[in-house]
Amino acid sequence: MSNQNVHRVLITGVGGFIGSALAKFCSSQNETIGTIHSTDAPEESVLGQILRLDVRDSGQVCEAISRYSPTTIIHCAAFNGIIPCARNPDLAIEVNVHGTENIARAAEKVGAKLVYLSTDIVFNGGKGNYSEDDLPDPICTYGKTKLEAEEVVKSVCSIYIVGRVALVYGINRYRKRFTEQVIESLQRGDKIQLFSDEYRSQIYLPVLCNTLVELATGDLNGTYHLCGNDSISRLEFGLELARVFGLNPNLIMPTTSADFQSDEKRPLNCSMTNGKLRRDLKTEMPSLREALKELHQEYQRIS
Ligand SMILES: NC(=O)c1ccc[n+]([C@@H]2O[C@H](COP(=O)([O-])OP(=O)(O)OC[C@H]3O[C@@H](n4cnc5c(N)ncnc54)[C@H](OP(=O)(O)O)[C@@H]3O)[C@@H](O)[C@H]2O)c1
């Protein structure tokens, strides 16, 4: 790939749910290098170069990024999730804050653009429909560490994107998540409980990958909300998924986050708006129904 328009992209966390799908997508258009941690990259990974890297190790990070000198880094590696971060806050700070700082400093040193994946959980969930102008106010450890990392990125990097990602749905055979868990439970005829009071603006995995590559390889700078058009609860999402997949919606039972025993607070309505994204990017944002139909076709293709 010697074309001048081909970017040299380094993606951290290509063993993860988003990183592994993104690596596949990005490498079809750009020279792409990936980093893994304890889990290997998918067997079918198309990346030419994959290196093992612990983002907490500043020396290792600096050496790897200087050696490969990427034009852009998409930082997907993280210690993820509300409950895991509440159970291990020190690790959450080390990976999410210090790890991101190591990546940001190394990116700045080689003059690379940094695309940092943050989360809608940086908001307190009190009002929903958050735009980029709303002030974050996280109420859980996960959100607090992700916001602290956002601030590090903004203070260290000259060229950056802070992409606040909404809940992601899609199929990743290598790292099964919410979508496949719902489909497989309904296919088995198992009853499932889904929150009726937690609202998010779910985004479809292939659309997120497209968006991230466009942000990584374009001239945009700043904070963007990476989310779909619809603000819906997990319950409504599950019911819509069941409808499109022809599965039994009566197996889905509503529950509320108050019924879920946990010491960690969960923000209720972290839905976000995507007007800025739609204004500045070419990537089209499908409706939930359109995306689920595409997902169904993809599911049938690979099943
Ligand atoms: N998935 C979503 O719905 C969602 C929603 C909002 C925001 N996000 C954000 O999007 C990003 C990617 O999420 P994801 O769902 O793909 O997460 P994931 O599946 O948990 O992947 C995270 C990756 O980070 C790696 N990692 C963990 N600790 C590391 C370390 N010390 N050094 C290097 N790598 C390390 C993990 O590797 P090992 O497993 O090998 O340790 C894993 O491959 C995260 O920043 C997350 O906060 C995701």
The ligand as an ORCA input file, in Angstrom:
! r2SCAN-3c Opt
* xyz 0 1
  N     -18.832     -2.057     23.680
  C     -19.590     -1.014     23.975
  O     -20.840     -1.099     23.935
  C     -18.947      0.309     24.353
  C     -19.803      1.369     24.679
  C     -19.232      2.611     25.022
  C     -17.842      2.755     25.011
  N     -17.041      1.699     24.702
  C     -15.585      1.923     24.716
  O     -15.025      1.378     23.537
  C     -13.725      0.835     23.814
  C     -13.651     -0.615     23.354
  O     -14.696     -1.344     24.001
  P     -14.899     -2.902     23.766
  O     -16.327     -3.185     24.018
  O     -14.266     -3.345     22.499
  O     -14.058     -3.480     25.004
  P     -13.425     -4.944     25.218
  O     -14.074     -5.950     24.357
  O     -13.422     -5.156     26.695
  O     -11.948     -4.736     24.709
  C     -11.030     -3.981     25.427
  C      -9.660     -4.426     25.024
  O      -8.697     -3.722     25.849
  C      -7.659     -4.616     26.156
  N      -6.937     -4.248     27.364
  C      -7.387     -4.319     28.642
  N      -6.399     -3.950     29.468
  C      -5.321     -3.660     28.721
  C      -4.005     -3.232     28.998
  N      -3.579     -3.047     30.250
  N      -3.150     -3.012     27.963
  C      -3.574     -3.210     26.700
  N      -4.790     -3.623     26.360
  C      -5.665     -3.839     27.367
  C      -8.352     -5.955     26.337
  O      -7.417     -6.986     26.162
  P      -7.462     -8.318     27.081
  O      -8.890     -8.772     27.095
  O      -6.552     -9.221     26.370
  O      -6.975     -7.919     28.439
  C      -9.418     -5.919     25.245
  O      -8.956     -6.496     24.052
  C     -13.485      1.032     25.309
  O     -12.742      2.204     25.490
  C     -14.882      1.234     25.875
  O     -14.839      2.044     27.024
  C     -17.567      0.481     24.382
*
